[in-house]
């Protein structure tokens, strides 16, 4: 009988130690999987977030962020990648492979959680730097805030303006001869840039590149006061400097000369005083363009592609130009551009103003396009409203990790229960044998 009691005591001691060991293993495994909830749970989501930066298959990146790394791939055919960095994220280990055809792939592993001020910077062989902010609203990676859809709806409803307006964008003199002479220069230049190019997309790209590479942004005018003289096409071609309205006018006129359909877009862009959260109700402070090629809208901002500046009465270059804002993806565009109004201008019909036919030319794509009078009374639309079912990164991650943790705990409880059941059955059988 004493022997049986000793065996029972030994077995229960072993059982107790086994349970304690399994419990410690369970706690350690749970801690290893969940990590530090005060940082990783908030800043490093387990699900993937992705941004494709553009629609040009020869000039784009695909950026994917997952729980512990940033994956980047893409192609810069004529200006290959030389370096990719992740700013403001502590020490970053990285790999970069660039192929002869310009395609590339890279993996970035930051030592610290990705924060609201962190940027991916892609450096190209020319020295051009493409910078992409990763997080918005402090806790959302590349959020689809529906602004891209709003931007599209604005350009699809572009309104034609008056012949007087077209003439005013061509020359500030408003003379028939002055308008004709400037438009002749525009037609000649457009033919020089893209006359030998058959593909419309390539025409558009060539014109955008020429404007960005040859026109300087006039900071002196911006800081003082911008007049009609600084933005009309005649003086832009003569002085090679202007502000965003002049870039937009010249680009769209060159495209019109080549038979391309382009609209001029007025809206809000991020700046030193306007950040992402202000785009919805910020001031109308910028102008850019959109082109319709093969039933696809293509965003073009020649100003933001250029690093040429006119400041302190000097023409200077602040670095290599990019094509980042040529055919930029709608999602990427929505992070720093909010369209308010789109205009369709017919510069080469500006002569109507001088023949007393100052009428609005109907939109060649849609005869039901609203008139200029209708657009004049338009109010700025509400742009940003978060989707009802959208959860920020913090909520996504927390719920995801809590469910993983709960599933893990249930698994360990099941294992412990099975172990105890087997142990009790085995003990019961052993004790009965000893008593016999």
N, C-alpha and C positions, 0 to 999 in steps of 0.2 A: 504493500500500500504506500509506504514511504517512497519507494522507487517511482511509483506512478505520480505521486505528488511532485517529486523533484523534476520529473519530465515535464509536467504541466507548467511548473514555474519557469523552467528553461525555455519552453516553447513560447510562453507569453512574453518573456523578456525579449526573445528574438523577434517576436511579432511587433512589440512596441518599438524596437529599434528600427525595424524595416519601415514601419509607418512614418516615423520621424524622418528617415532618410528620403523616402518618396516625397514627403511634404516639402522638404528643403529643395529637392530637385525641381519640384513643380514651381515653387516660388522663383527659383533662379531662372528657369526657362521662361516664365511669364515676364520677368523683368528684362531678360535679354531681348524678347520679341517686342515688348512695348516701348523700351527705351525710356528716356527722360520725358515725362509728360509735360513738363513746363516749357520745353523748347521744341523737341522733335514733333510732338503731337500738333503743335500750332503751325510750325514753320515748314515742315517737310511732309506734305501729303503723300499717302501711299499710292493714290491713283495718278495716272499720267495726264499732263497738260501739254497741249501741242499748239504751235503756231507755224503756219507756212507763210513766209514773208512776202511772196510775190507770185505772179502768174507767168513770168518769163522763165522758161525752162533752162535758159542759159545764164540766169542771174537770180538765184534765190537760195534761201536756207529753210530747212525744216528743223524747228527747235522743239525738243520734247523734254519735259521735266518730270522725273519720277521721284521716288522717296529719297534717294541718296545720290542722284547724279543728274547731269544735264547732257543730253545726246543731241548732237547737231550734225546734219548732213545736208547736201545740196550740190549746187554747181555755180561756179563763176568762170565761165569758159574762157573769156578773153582777159581776165584779170584774176588769176588764181589766188586762193587763200594762202597767207603766210603765217598767220597767227590768230588764235582765238583765246580770249581771256574772259574771266568772270570777275568783274570789279566789286570791291567792297564786301568780299565774302571770305576773308581770311586766306589761309593757304589753300591753293587749288592744285591738285595733281591732274594732269591732262594728257591726252594722246591726240595726235592729229595725223591723218593720212590724206595726202593730196595726190590725185591721179593725173596723168598727162592730159586728159580731156577736160580738166577743170573740176571734175566732181571731187568731193571730199567727204570725210567723216571724222567726227571728233567726240571724245567723251571727257567731260569735266566732272571732277569729284571734289566739291568744296569741303573744307574742314569745319565750316560753320553753316548754320541754317541760312537759307536764302531770305534776304530781307527786302523791305520796300524800296530801298534805294539802289539795289544791285542791278547791274547791267551786263549783258553779253556784248562784247566788242569784237567784231570780226575785222581783221586787217587784211587788205588785199595787196597784191604785188605793187600796184601803183601808189600805195600809201593811203588809199581811201579807207576810211573807217566806218563801218556800219554798226550802229549802236542800238540795242533793243532793251528797253526796260522790261523786267520780268514780272514784277508784282505791281498790282494796282489796288487802290483802296486799302492799302496796308496788309491785305490778307488774301488777295485773289490773283492767281496766275492766269494771264491771258484770258480775261473774262469775256464771254460773248454777251455784251450789254445791249444788244439789239440796235446799237447806233449804226452799224454797218447797213442794216436794213433801212433805217431812216435816211441815211446818205443816198442810198440807191433810189429811194422813192422821190427824193428831191431832184436828182438829175433826170429821172424819167419824165418829170413834169417841167422840163426847161421851158421858159417863156421867151418868145421872141420880143426884142425891143424895137425902138423906132429907127428909121433911117438917119435921123439927126444924131442919135446916140452912136450909130456905127461910124458916121463921119467924124464925130468928136474923138473916138478912139483912134482913128487913123491920123488926124492932124489937128492941132489946136487952132489952125488958121481958119478952118471951115470954109475953104474956097474949093470950087470944083476942080480947078487945075491942081491945087495942092493935094487933094484927095487922090486924083488920078495918078499923079506922079509918084506918090508914096505907094499906092497899090501896085504900080508897075515894078517898083523896087522889091516889094514883097513877093510878087510872082516870080521875078528873076531869081531872087535868093532861094525861094522854095524849090525851084527847078534845079538850082545849083546843089542844094543839099540832098534832095531826094528824087530828082527827075529820072535818074537811071535805075531806081529801085522799083521793082514790080510789086512786091508784097506790101499791102497796106500797113501791116503791123510793123514791118521794118522801116517803112516811111515814117511812121509815127515816132518810132524809137530814134531814128536819125535826126528828126527835127527837134525832139526833146533834148537830145544830147548837144546839138549845136547851140540851142538857146542857153542851156546851162553852162556851156564851155565858153561862151562869147559875151554874155551880158553880166554886168556887175550889179550887185545889190547896192542901192544908193542909201547908205546909212545917214549921210549928211542931210539928205532930203527928209528921210524918215524922222530924224530928230528935230527938224525945224517944221516945215510945212510942205506937204505934197500938193503940187498944182497940176493942172491939166497938161501943162508943158512937159512935166517929168514922166507922164504915163502914156502919152500918145505915141503911136508906132513910129511916126516920122522922126521924132527926137530920140526915141530909144535906139533906133538904127544909127542915128548920127552920133550920139554921145556914148553908146554902148553901156548905159547905166539907167536904172529905173528902180521902182519898187514892185511889189507883187502884182499889182494891177497891170503894169506895163509888161511884165513877163507873160502874164496870162493872155493879154491882148495880142502880143507878137506871136506867141506860140499858136494860138487859135487861128490867126490870120494866115500864117504859113501853112497850117494844115488845110484850111479852106482852099488855098491856092492849089493844093494837091488833091482836092476832092475828098478830103476826110471829114467826117462828121464829128465836131468837137463842141462842147458847151463850156461856158465860163461859170465857175462856181464861187459864190461868196459865202463865207461862213466864219467859224471860230477855229483857231488853231492854238495849240499850247504855246506858251511863251514864258518869259520871266515872271509875268503877272497872272498867267492863266495856266492852271495845271489840269490834269485829267478830270478831276472831280468838278471842274468849272465848265467843261465843254458844253454841257446841256444848256446853260443859261449865260454863257460868257458873251462878251461883246463881239460883233462882227469885225474881225481884225485882219482878215486874210482873203486872198483870192487864188484859186488854182483851176485846173481843168479836168475834164473827163471826156474820153473819146469812145465812140461806139464802133468796134471792129468785129465783123463776123458775129453780130448779135451778142457781143460781150462788152460790158463797160470796163474801161481801163482808166484808172486814176493816174494823173500826171501832175506833179508839182515841181516845176523847173527851178523854183527858188530854193526849195529844200534839198535839191540835188547838187546845188552849186555852193562852192566855198569862195567865190569871187566877190570882193566887197570894194565899194568906193567909200572911203572914209578919210576925214581930214584932208579932203581935196586930193586924195591919191588913190590910184587903182592898185589893189593888193590881192594876193591869193593867200588864204588862210589854210590851205591844204588841198589835197586831191579831191576832185569832184567824184560823186557816186551816181549810181542809177537806182538807188534805194527807193526813190519815190516815182519811178516809172513802172507802171503795172504793179504797184504795191497791192497786196491782198486787201480785200475789203475789211477784214478783221484788223489787220495791222494798221490800216488807214484810220480806223475808228478810234484808235488809242490817242490820236493827236489832231484829228480833223473832224469838224462837225459842220456839215453842209446846211445852209439856211435857204439859199435861193440859187437857182441855175438859170443862166441866160443863154439864148441862142442868138448869136449875132451873125449878120450877113454883110461883112465888110465890103465885099465886092459888089454889093447892091447899094452902097452909100450914095451913089449918084442920084438916087431917087429924091434925096433931100433937096437937091438943087433944081430938080424939075417939078417942084411943088407936089411931089407924090410921097409925102412923109407918112407912109402907111406902114403897118406892121406886116412883114412877110410871114405867111403861114409856115408852121413847122413842116418841113418836107417829109417827116416820118409820120406825123399824126395831125390831121386837119382839125381835130377837136382840141388842140392845145389852147390853153387860156390866153386871152389877149394881154397886152402889156398893161392895160388899164386895170384888169383883174389882179395882176401880180402886184401892182403898186399898192393895193390895199391889203396885201397879204400880211399876216402877222407871223412872228417867228414860232415855229411849231415846238411842242414839247418833245425833246429828243430822247432823254434817257429815263426809262422806267425799268427797274429790275424785274425780271420774270418772277411770277409768284412762286414758282417751284424751285427757284435758284437758291442754293445754300452756299455761303462763302467757304473758303478753304478750311477755316477753323472748324466749322460745323461738320463738313465732310469728313475731315480727318478724325475728329473726336468720335463721331458715331462709328466710323470704320474701325478704329482701334478698340473702342469699347466692345464692339461685337466680336472682334478677333479675340480679345482678352476673355470675354465670357465663354466663347466656344472652347478656348484652351482650358479654362477652369473646369468646364463640364467634362472635358475629355479626361482630365486627371482624376476627377471625382469618380468617374466610371471605372477607371483603372484601379483605383484604391478599393472601391467597393468589390470589384471582382477578386482582387487579391485577398481581401478579408474573408470573402465567402469561401474561396478555395482553402484558405488557411484553417478556417473553422471546421470545414468538412474533414480535412486531413487530420486535424487534432482529435476530432471526435472518434474517427476510425482508429487512430493510434492508441488513444486512452482505453478504448474498449478491448483492444488486443492485449494491453498490459494488464488490465484487470482480470482477464482470463488466465 
